[in-house]
Amino acid sequence: MQVPLWLALLVVGYLGVKLIRPPAWLIAVLLLGGYLLADSVLAPAISLIK
């Protein structure tokens, strides 16, 4: 069974927020940081990780 990456990330994110209860500012920083890194000069290096 193959699960789309977006669905797996959504489930893991939901469970992480429900179980660990990180502060809202930390979630915002991680989301914004990931968005900004995806469009930076580091994007090719990040794409090699997968």
PQR file with spaces between the fields and no chain letter, atoms N, CA, C, O and H, PARSE charges and radii, in Angstrom:
ATOM       1  N    MET     1       0.844   -1.178    0.000 -0.4000 1.5000
ATOM       2  CA   MET     1       0.000    0.000    0.000 -0.0000 2.0000
ATOM       3  C    MET     1       0.888    1.241    0.000  0.5500 1.7000
ATOM       4  O    MET     1       1.784    1.372    0.834 -0.5500 1.4000
ATOM       5  N    GLN     2       0.639    2.128   -0.921 -0.4000 1.5000
ATOM       6  CA   GLN     2       1.403    3.369   -0.988 -0.0000 2.0000
ATOM       7  C    GLN     2       0.540    4.523   -0.495  0.5500 1.7000
ATOM       8  O    GLN     2      -0.600    4.703   -0.922 -0.5500 1.4000
ATOM       9  H    GLN     2      -0.089    2.021   -1.598  0.4000 1.0000
ATOM      10  N    VAL     3       1.117    5.296    0.414 -0.4000 1.5000
ATOM      11  CA   VAL     3       0.417    6.443    0.990 -0.0000 2.0000
ATOM      12  C    VAL     3       1.087    7.705    0.460  0.5500 1.7000
ATOM      13  O    VAL     3       2.314    7.802    0.478 -0.5500 1.4000
ATOM      14  H    VAL     3       2.043    5.150    0.761  0.4000 1.0000
ATOM      15  N    PRO     4       0.306    8.673   -0.010 -0.5600 1.5000
ATOM      16  CA   PRO     4       0.916    9.921   -0.480  0.2800 2.0000
ATOM      17  C    PRO     4       1.682   10.622    0.655  0.5500 1.7000
ATOM      18  O    PRO     4       1.295   10.555    1.821 -0.5500 1.4000
ATOM      19  N    LEU     5       2.761   11.284    0.284 -0.4000 1.5000
ATOM      20  CA   LEU     5       3.601   11.949    1.280 -0.0000 2.0000
ATOM      21  C    LEU     5       2.819   13.004    2.046  0.5500 1.7000
ATOM      22  O    LEU     5       2.989   13.131    3.258 -0.5500 1.4000
ATOM      23  H    LEU     5       3.076   11.338   -0.663  0.4000 1.0000
ATOM      24  N    TRP     6       1.973   13.757    1.373 -0.4000 1.5000
ATOM      25  CA   TRP     6       1.227   14.806    2.050 -0.0000 2.0000
ATOM      26  C    TRP     6       0.286   14.232    3.105  0.5500 1.7000
ATOM      27  O    TRP     6       0.078   14.846    4.152 -0.5500 1.4000
ATOM      28  H    TRP     6       1.835   13.654    0.388  0.4000 1.0000
ATOM      29  N    LEU     7      -0.279   13.063    2.836 -0.4000 1.5000
ATOM      30  CA   LEU     7      -1.182   12.442    3.804 -0.0000 2.0000
ATOM      31  C    LEU     7      -0.402   11.923    5.005  0.5500 1.7000
ATOM      32  O    LEU     7      -0.843   12.072    6.145 -0.5500 1.4000
ATOM      33  H    LEU     7      -0.110   12.564    1.986  0.4000 1.0000
ATOM      34  N    ALA     8       0.752   11.315    4.756 -0.4000 1.5000
ATOM      35  CA   ALA     8       1.579   10.819    5.855 -0.0000 2.0000
ATOM      36  C    ALA     8       2.047   11.973    6.736  0.5500 1.7000
ATOM      37  O    ALA     8       2.035   11.862    7.961 -0.5500 1.4000
ATOM      38  H    ALA     8       1.111   11.194    3.830  0.4000 1.0000
ATOM      39  N    LEU     9       2.461   13.081    6.118 -0.4000 1.5000
ATOM      40  CA   LEU     9       2.897   14.238    6.902 -0.0000 2.0000
ATOM      41  C    LEU     9       1.745   14.845    7.696  0.5500 1.7000
ATOM      42  O    LEU     9       1.930   15.288    8.829 -0.5500 1.4000
ATOM      43  H    LEU     9       2.471   13.171    5.122  0.4000 1.0000
ATOM      44  N    LEU    10       0.579   14.864    7.106 -0.4000 1.5000
ATOM      45  CA   LEU    10      -0.591   15.389    7.798 -0.0000 2.0000
ATOM      46  C    LEU    10      -0.922   14.553    9.029  0.5500 1.7000
ATOM      47  O    LEU    10      -1.201   15.105   10.094 -0.5500 1.4000
ATOM      48  H    LEU    10       0.429   14.504    6.185  0.4000 1.0000
ATOM      49  N    VAL    11      -0.894   13.235    8.896 -0.4000 1.5000
ATOM      50  CA   VAL    11      -1.197   12.346   10.021 -0.0000 2.0000
ATOM      51  C    VAL    11      -0.138   12.462   11.107  0.5500 1.7000
ATOM      52  O    VAL    11      -0.469   12.566   12.288 -0.5500 1.4000
ATOM      53  H    VAL    11      -0.667   12.786    8.032  0.4000 1.0000
ATOM      54  N    VAL    12       1.126   12.446   10.721 -0.4000 1.5000
ATOM      55  CA   VAL    12       2.209   12.558   11.704 -0.0000 2.0000
ATOM      56  C    VAL    12       2.157   13.920   12.400  0.5500 1.7000
ATOM      57  O    VAL    12       2.349   14.001   13.613 -0.5500 1.4000
ATOM      58  H    VAL    12       1.395   12.361    9.762  0.4000 1.0000
ATOM      59  N    GLY    13       1.902   14.972   11.653 -0.4000 1.5000
ATOM      60  CA   GLY    13       1.785   16.299   12.251 -0.0000 2.0000
ATOM      61  C    GLY    13       0.624   16.400   13.217  0.5500 1.7000
ATOM      62  O    GLY    13       0.761   16.977   14.296 -0.5500 1.4000
ATOM      63  H    GLY    13       1.746   14.906   10.668  0.4000 1.0000
ATOM      64  N    TYR    14      -0.516   15.846   12.842 -0.4000 1.5000
ATOM      65  CA   TYR    14      -1.691   15.880   13.706 -0.0000 2.0000
ATOM      66  C    TYR    14      -1.431   15.117   15.000  0.5500 1.7000
ATOM      67  O    TYR    14      -1.731   15.607   16.089 -0.5500 1.4000
ATOM      68  H    TYR    14      -0.627   15.377   11.966  0.4000 1.0000
ATOM      69  N    LEU    15      -0.872   13.915   14.877 -0.4000 1.5000
ATOM      70  CA   LEU    15      -0.586   13.133   16.073 -0.0000 2.0000
ATOM      71  C    LEU    15       0.468   13.802   16.946  0.5500 1.7000
ATOM      72  O    LEU    15       0.373   13.764   18.173 -0.5500 1.4000
ATOM      73  H    LEU    15      -0.629   13.516   13.993  0.4000 1.0000
ATOM      74  N    GLY    16       1.470   14.412   16.324 -0.4000 1.5000
ATOM      75  CA   GLY    16       2.502   15.100   17.090 -0.0000 2.0000
ATOM      76  C    GLY    16       1.942   16.267   17.882  0.5500 1.7000
ATOM      77  O    GLY    16       2.311   16.472   19.038 -0.5500 1.4000
ATOM      78  H    GLY    16       1.547   14.443   15.328  0.4000 1.0000
ATOM      79  N    VAL    17       1.054   17.030   17.263 -0.4000 1.5000
ATOM      80  CA   VAL    17       0.460   18.169   17.959 -0.0000 2.0000
ATOM      81  C    VAL    17      -0.456   17.691   19.080  0.5500 1.7000
ATOM      82  O    VAL    17      -0.468   18.279   20.161 -0.5500 1.4000
ATOM      83  H    VAL    17       0.755   16.863   16.323  0.4000 1.0000
ATOM      84  N    LYS    18      -1.216   16.640   18.834 -0.4000 1.5000
ATOM      85  CA   LYS    18      -2.136   16.146   19.856 -0.0000 2.0000
ATOM      86  C    LYS    18      -1.390   15.508   21.032  0.5500 1.7000
ATOM      87  O    LYS    18      -1.803   15.674   22.180 -0.5500 1.4000
ATOM      88  H    LYS    18      -1.206   16.163   17.955  0.4000 1.0000
ATOM      89  N    LEU    19      -0.303   14.785   20.765 -0.4000 1.5000
ATOM      90  CA   LEU    19       0.382   14.054   21.825 -0.0000 2.0000
ATOM      91  C    LEU    19       1.434   14.889   22.549  0.5500 1.7000
ATOM      92  O    LEU    19       1.553   14.803   23.771 -0.5500 1.4000
ATOM      93  H    LEU    19       0.032   14.650   19.833  0.4000 1.0000
ATOM      94  N    ILE    20       2.190   15.685   21.820 -0.4000 1.5000
ATOM      95  CA   ILE    20       3.312   16.409   22.417 -0.0000 2.0000
ATOM      96  C    ILE    20       2.904   17.805   22.881  0.5500 1.7000
ATOM      97  O    ILE    20       3.492   18.330   23.827 -0.5500 1.4000
ATOM      98  H    ILE    20       2.093   15.754   20.827  0.4000 1.0000
ATOM      99  N    ARG    21       1.923   18.410   22.244 -0.4000 1.5000
ATOM     100  CA   ARG    21       1.441   19.752   22.568 -0.0000 2.0000
ATOM     101  C    ARG    21       2.545   20.814   22.525  0.5500 1.7000
ATOM     102  O    ARG    21       2.807   21.482   23.525 -0.5500 1.4000
ATOM     103  H    ARG    21       1.446   17.984   21.475  0.4000 1.0000
ATOM     104  N    PRO    22       3.199   20.968   21.351 -0.5600 1.5000
ATOM     105  CA   PRO    22       4.211   22.023   21.252  0.2800 2.0000
ATOM     106  C    PRO    22       3.536   23.393   21.233  0.5500 1.7000
ATOM     107  O    PRO    22       2.363   23.504   20.875 -0.5500 1.4000
ATOM     108  N    PRO    23       4.270   24.431   21.615 -0.5600 1.5000
ATOM     109  CA   PRO    23       3.677   25.776   21.570  0.2800 2.0000
ATOM     110  C    PRO    23       3.385   26.205   20.130  0.5500 1.7000
ATOM     111  O    PRO    23       4.043   25.760   19.190 -0.5500 1.4000
ATOM     112  N    ALA    24       2.407   27.059   19.981 -0.4000 1.5000
ATOM     113  CA   ALA    24       1.974   27.495   18.650 -0.0000 2.0000
ATOM     114  C    ALA    24       3.091   28.228   17.910  0.5500 1.7000
ATOM     115  O    ALA    24       3.196   28.109   16.689 -0.5500 1.4000
ATOM     116  H    ALA    24       1.872   27.420   20.745  0.4000 1.0000
ATOM     117  N    TRP    25       3.929   28.985   18.626 -0.4000 1.5000
ATOM     118  CA   TRP    25       5.001   29.720   17.960 -0.0000 2.0000
ATOM     119  C    TRP    25       6.016   28.766   17.347  0.5500 1.7000
ATOM     120  O    TRP    25       6.594   29.068   16.303 -0.5500 1.4000
ATOM     121  H    TRP    25       3.843   29.081   19.618  0.4000 1.0000
ATOM     122  N    LEU    26       6.243   27.610   17.987 -0.4000 1.5000
ATOM     123  CA   LEU    26       7.191   26.636   17.448 -0.0000 2.0000
ATOM     124  C    LEU    26       6.654   26.021   16.158  0.5500 1.7000
ATOM     125  O    LEU    26       7.411   25.819   15.209 -0.5500 1.4000
ATOM     126  H    LEU    26       5.773   27.365   18.835  0.4000 1.0000
ATOM     127  N    ILE    27       5.381   25.728   16.116 -0.4000 1.5000
ATOM     128  CA   ILE    27       4.763   25.189   14.904 -0.0000 2.0000
ATOM     129  C    ILE    27       4.861   26.212   13.779  0.5500 1.7000
ATOM     130  O    ILE    27       5.188   25.862   12.645 -0.5500 1.4000
ATOM     131  H    ILE    27       4.766   25.892   16.887  0.4000 1.0000
ATOM     132  N    ALA    28       4.578   27.476   14.090 -0.4000 1.5000
ATOM     133  CA   ALA    28       4.642   28.530   13.075 -0.0000 2.0000
ATOM     134  C    ALA    28       6.067   28.708   12.553  0.5500 1.7000
ATOM     135  O    ALA    28       6.267   28.880   11.351 -0.5500 1.4000
ATOM     136  H    ALA    28       4.312   27.761   15.012  0.4000 1.0000
ATOM     137  N    VAL    29       7.054   28.668   13.442 -0.4000 1.5000
ATOM     138  CA   VAL    29       8.453   28.822   13.028 -0.0000 2.0000
ATOM     139  C    VAL    29       8.882   27.669   12.130  0.5500 1.7000
ATOM     140  O    VAL    29       9.552   27.891   11.122 -0.5500 1.4000
ATOM     141  H    VAL    29       6.891   28.529   14.418  0.4000 1.0000
ATOM     142  N    LEU    30       8.508   26.452   12.476 -0.4000 1.5000
ATOM     143  CA   LEU    30       8.878   25.296   11.655 -0.0000 2.0000
ATOM     144  C    LEU    30       8.225   25.348   10.278  0.5500 1.7000
ATOM     145  O    LEU    30       8.877   25.069    9.271 -0.5500 1.4000
ATOM     146  H    LEU    30       7.963   26.272   13.295  0.4000 1.0000
ATOM     147  N    LEU    31       6.944   25.703   10.227 -0.4000 1.5000
ATOM     148  CA   LEU    31       6.252   25.786    8.941 -0.0000 2.0000
ATOM     149  C    LEU    31       6.812   26.908    8.075  0.5500 1.7000
ATOM     150  O    LEU    31       7.065   26.711    6.886 -0.5500 1.4000
ATOM     151  H    LEU    31       6.414   25.929   11.045  0.4000 1.0000
ATOM     152  N    LEU    32       7.005   28.078    8.666 -0.4000 1.5000
ATOM     153  CA   LEU    32       7.530   29.209    7.909 -0.0000 2.0000
ATOM     154  C    LEU    32       8.972   28.958    7.485  0.5500 1.7000
ATOM     155  O    LEU    32       9.357   29.292    6.364 -0.5500 1.4000
ATOM     156  H    LEU    32       6.799   28.238    9.631  0.4000 1.0000
ATOM     157  N    GLY    33       9.771   28.373    8.375 -0.4000 1.5000
ATOM     158  CA   GLY    33      11.164   28.062    8.039 -0.0000 2.0000
ATOM     159  C    GLY    33      11.263   27.058    6.902  0.5500 1.7000
ATOM     160  O    GLY    33      12.095   27.214    6.009 -0.5500 1.4000
ATOM     161  H    GLY    33       9.458   28.102    9.286  0.4000 1.0000
ATOM     162  N    GLY    34      10.433   26.039    6.926 -0.4000 1.5000
ATOM     163  CA   GLY    34      10.431   25.063    5.850 -0.0000 2.0000
ATOM     164  C    GLY    34      10.000   25.665    4.532  0.5500 1.7000
ATOM     165  O    GLY    34      10.552   25.340    3.481 -0.5500 1.4000
ATOM     166  H    GLY    34       9.757   25.912    7.651  0.4000 1.0000
ATOM     167  N    TYR    35       9.012   26.542    4.587 -0.4000 1.5000
ATOM     168  CA   TYR    35       8.544   27.213    3.369 -0.0000 2.0000
ATOM     169  C    TYR    35       9.641   28.102    2.784  0.5500 1.7000
ATOM     170  O    TYR    35       9.866   28.107    1.574 -0.5500 1.4000
ATOM     171  H    TYR    35       8.563   26.805    5.440  0.4000 1.0000
ATOM     172  N    LEU    36      10.314   28.845    3.643 -0.4000 1.5000
ATOM     173  CA   LEU    36      11.369   29.739    3.167 -0.0000 2.0000
ATOM     174  C    LEU    36      12.592   28.975    2.676  0.5500 1.7000
ATOM     175  O    LEU    36      13.223   29.386    1.702 -0.5500 1.4000
ATOM     176  H    LEU    36      10.131   28.841    4.626  0.4000 1.0000
ATOM     177  N    LEU    37      12.938   27.871    3.331 -0.4000 1.5000
ATOM     178  CA   LEU    37      14.082   27.070    2.888 -0.0000 2.0000
ATOM     179  C    LEU    37      13.822   26.410    1.540  0.5500 1.7000
ATOM     180  O    LEU    37      14.750   26.212    0.755 -0.5500 1.4000
ATOM     181  H    LEU    37      12.426   27.536    4.122  0.4000 1.0000
ATOM     182  N    ALA    38      12.572   26.070    1.269 -0.4000 1.5000
ATOM     183  CA   ALA    38      12.251   25.405    0.015 -0.0000 2.0000
ATOM     184  C    ALA    38      12.481   26.309   -1.187  0.5500 1.7000
ATOM     185  O    ALA    38      12.647   25.824   -2.306 -0.5500 1.4000
ATOM     186  H    ALA    38      11.818   26.231    1.907  0.4000 1.0000
ATOM     187  N    ASP    39      12.491   27.611   -0.964 -0.4000 1.5000
ATOM     188  CA   ASP    39      12.671   28.549   -2.068 -0.0000 2.0000
ATOM     189  C    ASP    39      13.998   29.306   -1.950  0.5500 1.7000
ATOM     190  O    ASP    39      14.132   30.419   -2.458 -0.5500 1.4000
ATOM     191  H    ASP    39      12.355   28.004   -0.055  0.4000 1.0000
ATOM     192  N    SER    40      14.977   28.691   -1.273 -0.4000 1.5000
ATOM     193  CA   SER    40      16.258   29.362   -1.070 -0.0000 2.0000
ATOM     194  C    SER    40      17.357   28.649   -1.861  0.5500 1.7000
ATOM     195  O    SER    40      17.095   27.700   -2.600 -0.5500 1.4000
ATOM     196  H    SER    40      14.868   27.787   -0.860  0.4000 1.0000
ATOM     197  N    VAL    41      18.577   29.123   -1.692 -0.4000 1.5000
ATOM     198  CA   VAL    41      19.717   28.488   -2.362 -0.0000 2.0000
ATOM     199  C    VAL    41      20.017   27.118   -1.758  0.5500 1.7000
ATOM     200  O    VAL    41      20.763   26.335   -2.345 -0.5500 1.4000
ATOM     201  H    VAL    41      18.790   29.894   -1.092  0.4000 1.0000
ATOM     202  N    LEU    42      19.446   26.823   -0.597 -0.4000 1.5000
ATOM     203  CA   LEU    42      19.653   25.517    0.048 -0.0000 2.0000
ATOM     204  C    LEU    42      18.706   24.443   -0.487  0.5500 1.7000
ATOM     205  O    LEU    42      18.835   23.274   -0.125 -0.5500 1.4000
ATOM     206  H    LEU    42      18.840   27.459   -0.120  0.4000 1.0000
ATOM     207  N    ALA    43      17.766   24.824   -1.337 -0.4000 1.5000
ATOM     208  CA   ALA    43      16.779   23.872   -1.847 -0.0000 2.0000
ATOM     209  C    ALA    43      17.416   22.664   -2.542  0.5500 1.7000
ATOM     210  O    ALA    43      16.951   21.546   -2.317 -0.5500 1.4000
ATOM     211  H    ALA    43      17.662   25.774   -1.631  0.4000 1.0000
ATOM     212  N    PRO    44      18.453   22.823   -3.375 -0.5600 1.5000
ATOM     213  CA   PRO    44      19.055   21.639   -3.982  0.2800 2.0000
ATOM     214  C    PRO    44      19.675   20.690   -2.947  0.5500 1.7000
ATOM     215  O    PRO    44      19.620   19.471   -3.110 -0.5500 1.4000
ATOM     216  N    ALA    45      20.258   21.248   -1.893 -0.4000 1.5000
ATOM     217  CA   ALA    45      20.840   20.400   -0.853 -0.0000 2.0000
ATOM     218  C    ALA    45      19.761   19.649   -0.084  0.5500 1.7000
ATOM     219  O    ALA    45      19.946   18.493    0.298 -0.5500 1.4000
ATOM     220  H    ALA    45      20.302   22.238   -1.761  0.4000 1.0000
ATOM     221  N    ILE    46      18.636   20.314    0.139 -0.4000 1.5000
ATOM     222  CA   ILE    46      17.539   19.664    0.843 -0.0000 2.0000
ATOM     223  C    ILE    46      16.928   18.567   -0.010  0.5500 1.7000
ATOM     224  O    ILE    46      16.531   17.526    0.514 -0.5500 1.4000
ATOM     225  H    ILE    46      18.486   21.253   -0.171  0.4000 1.0000
ATOM     226  N    SER    47      16.847   18.783   -1.311 -0.4000 1.5000
ATOM     227  CA   SER    47      16.250   17.775   -2.200 -0.0000 2.0000
ATOM     228  C    SER    47      17.111   16.534   -2.305  0.5500 1.7000
ATOM     229  O    SER    47      16.608   15.468   -2.662 -0.5500 1.4000
ATOM     230  H    SER    47      17.170   19.629   -1.736  0.4000 1.0000
ATOM     231  N    LEU    48      18.393   16.644   -2.004 -0.4000 1.5000
ATOM     232  CA   LEU    48      19.277   15.465   -2.036 -0.0000 2.0000
ATOM     233  C    LEU    48      19.022   14.545   -0.851  0.5500 1.7000
ATOM     234  O    LEU    48      19.346   13.360   -0.922 -0.5500 1.4000
ATOM     235  H    LEU    48      18.802   17.509   -1.714  0.4000 1.0000
ATOM     236  N    ILE    49      18.457   15.051    0.225 -0.4000 1.5000
ATOM     237  CA   ILE    49      18.226   14.265    1.431 -0.0000 2.0000
ATOM     238  C    ILE    49      17.191   13.182    1.204  0.5500 1.7000
ATOM     239  O    ILE    49      17.316   12.078    1.734 -0.5500 1.4000
ATOM     240  H    ILE    49      18.194   16.014    0.283  0.4000 1.0000
ATOM     241  N    LYS    50      16.183   13.487    0.431 -0.4000 1.5000
ATOM     242  CA   LYS    50      15.131   12.485    0.217 -0.0000 2.0000
ATOM     243  C    LYS    50      15.655   11.365   -0.592  0.5500 1.7000
ATOM     244  O    LYS    50      14.924   10.418   -0.882 -0.5500 1.4000
ATOM     245  H    LYS    50      16.081   14.384    0.000  0.4000 1.0000
